[in-house]
Amino acid sequence: MAVQDIDAQLRSVADQVAGLLEPGHDQDELQADILKRSDHATALLVRVGDHRGFLKLFADTDAAKAAFGREKQALDLLHGTHVPRLLMVGDDARAVLTVFIEGRPLGDLLTASNLMQRAEQIGQLFGTLASRAPAQTETADWAAYLGRYETGLSNRLLAQQRPVLEQNKIKRLHLAQNDAALSNFIQGKDKRLYLVDFENARMKPEGWDLAMAARALFGRFPDQLNVISNSLLRGYRLAAKDCGLADNFDQVINVLVVAMIASEG
């Protein structure tokens, strides 16, 4: 996004943002710092005095508008523990304002010694979200589903692991974050783990986000895939109210991670 476009979008919502952060204040008192920019969106830290918010402005392209729709829908539907509270949606300006999570990215806190604990914590986060995410019934096995819908996976490896994938049935699809980069996990000052960035949210099979998280963790700890998948699954089972994943779903996670990596190579 061009700087002039960002400035124009920000001005169009500045009064509303300032008033939400601190009632009675206007755009003259609003400060904004760019945190991250991409082709689709710009993320800003906005402030009025000591009050902070996280503002995301989406570009005026079809892809960015679709991302904006996914972001606002997911924040609305998944609100509660582990997801920043939605404060405002500006449809005309393609703007989303949430509370700002004071804390540190999980990637900065990961070590070999706490990997098992952190992976389990991520699993619990996704289990909690799955318990309240919109869902729909599905009856395919993983081999059939991946063959129909997914790209970015090694077909050769999926064929080799077909027995494992066929053995694991998909009972439901639910709204998944679908982008488990480690920078999207923030440990707040309250020690709670938060998930941010929902512009890639999609309806995916239960357990998909565990595989995405495993891929991100594997990038840091490539010799610990079994520890990662087992810990993610254990945490998920602790938090999910109605877990539909098979006992050996850690094997599916491993297959998906390796298939992602093989495709990237």
NORNOR-V939718 format. One record per pair of residues at least 6 apart in sequence whose ideal C-beta (glycine too) atoms are under 8 Angstrom apart, sorted by the first residue. I is the first residue (numbers start at 1). GAP is how many residues later the second one is. Records with the same first field share a line. If there is no record, write none. Layout:
I->GAP, GAP
This chain:
1->36, 38, 40, 41, 56, 58
5->54, 55
6->28, 36, 51
9->48, 84, 85, 86
10->22, 34, 45, 47
11->16
12->78, 80, 81, 83
13->42, 75, 77, 80, 82, 84
14->12, 13, 16
15->11, 12
16->72, 74
17->10, 13, 29, 36, 38, 71, 78, 80
18->7, 8, 9, 11, 12, 30
19->6, 7
20->33, 67, 68, 77
21->9, 25, 26, 27, 30, 31, 32
22->7, 26, 27, 29
25->23, 24
29->19, 20
30->16, 17, 18
31->15, 16, 17
32->12, 13, 14, 15, 23
33->11, 12
34->8, 9, 10
35->8, 9, 10
36->6, 7
37->6
39->20, 22, 24, 25
40->18, 19, 21, 23, 24, 27, 159
41->15, 16, 17, 18, 23, 26, 27, 158
42->14, 15
43->11, 12, 13
44->10, 11, 12, 13
45->7, 8, 9, 10, 55
46->6, 7, 8, 9, 51
47->6
52->47, 48, 50
53->34, 44, 45, 46, 47
54->30, 43, 44, 45, 46, 47, 142
55->40, 41, 42
56->15, 39, 40, 41, 42
57->36, 37, 38
58->6, 7, 9, 10, 13, 36, 37, 38, 141
59->35
60->34
64->30
65->29
67->132, 133
68->26, 28, 131
70->128, 129, 130, 131, 132
71->25, 126, 127, 128, 130
72->14, 17, 24
73->128
74->101, 103, 124, 127
75->8, 9, 11, 21, 23, 123
76->10, 13
77->55, 56, 57, 98
78->51, 54, 55, 97, 120
79->6, 7
80->52
81->47, 111
82->43, 46, 47, 110, 111, 112, 113
83->46, 111, 112
84->14, 15, 16, 17, 110, 112
85->13, 14
86->10, 11, 12
87->10, 11, 12
88->7, 8, 9
89->6, 7, 8
90->6, 7
101->85, 87, 93, 95
102->86, 87
103->83, 84, 85, 86, 91
104->82, 83
105->77, 78, 80, 81, 82
106->12, 16, 76, 79, 80, 81, 87
107->75, 76, 78, 113
109->9, 78
110->8, 72, 107, 110
112->109, 112
115->102, 106, 109, 112, 113, 116
116->111, 115
117->114
118->99
119->94, 95, 98, 108, 109, 112, 113, 116
120->111, 112, 114, 115, 118
121->72, 114
122->58, 63, 71, 91, 95, 110, 113
123->87, 90, 108, 109, 110, 111, 112, 113, 114, 115, 116
124->111, 112, 114, 115
125->60, 68, 70, 110, 114
126->51, 83, 84, 87, 106, 109, 110, 113
127->108, 109, 110, 111, 112, 113, 116
128->111, 112
129->48, 66, 80
130->44, 76, 79, 106, 110
131->108, 109, 110, 111
133->41, 42, 43
134->40, 41, 69
135->37, 38, 39, 40, 71
136->36, 37, 38, 67
137->34, 35
138->7, 32, 33, 34, 35, 67
139->30, 31, 32
140->8, 29, 30
141->24, 25, 26, 27, 28, 29
142->23, 24, 26, 27, 28, 63, 110
143->15, 19, 22, 23
144->22
145->25, 60
146->7, 12, 19
147->11
152->108, 111
153->103, 106, 107, 109, 110
154->104, 105, 106, 108, 109
156->106
157->98, 101, 102, 105
158->7, 97, 101
161->94, 98
164->84, 87, 88, 91
165->87, 90
167->79, 81
168->78, 80, 81, 83, 84
169->77
170->35, 36
171->35, 73
172->33, 34, 72
173->30, 31, 32, 33
174->29, 30, 32
175->26, 27, 28
176->25, 26, 27, 28, 32, 33, 36
177->7, 18, 20, 21, 23, 24, 32, 35
178->22, 23, 24, 26, 30, 31, 34
179->18, 19, 20, 21, 33
180->29, 32, 33, 35, 36
181->16, 35
182->34, 35, 38
184->11, 12, 13
185->8, 9, 10, 11
186->7, 8, 9, 10
187->6, 7
188->6
206->37, 38, 39
207->29, 38, 42, 45, 46
210->19, 22, 23, 26, 39, 43
211->41, 42, 45, 46, 49
213->19
214->11, 14, 15, 18, 39, 40, 42, 43
215->41, 42, 45, 46
217->7, 11, 15
218->6, 7, 10, 39, 43
221->6, 7
225->29, 32, 33
226->24, 28
229->21, 22, 24, 25, 28
230->20
232->18, 21
233->12, 16, 17, 20
236->7, 9
237->6, 8
246->6
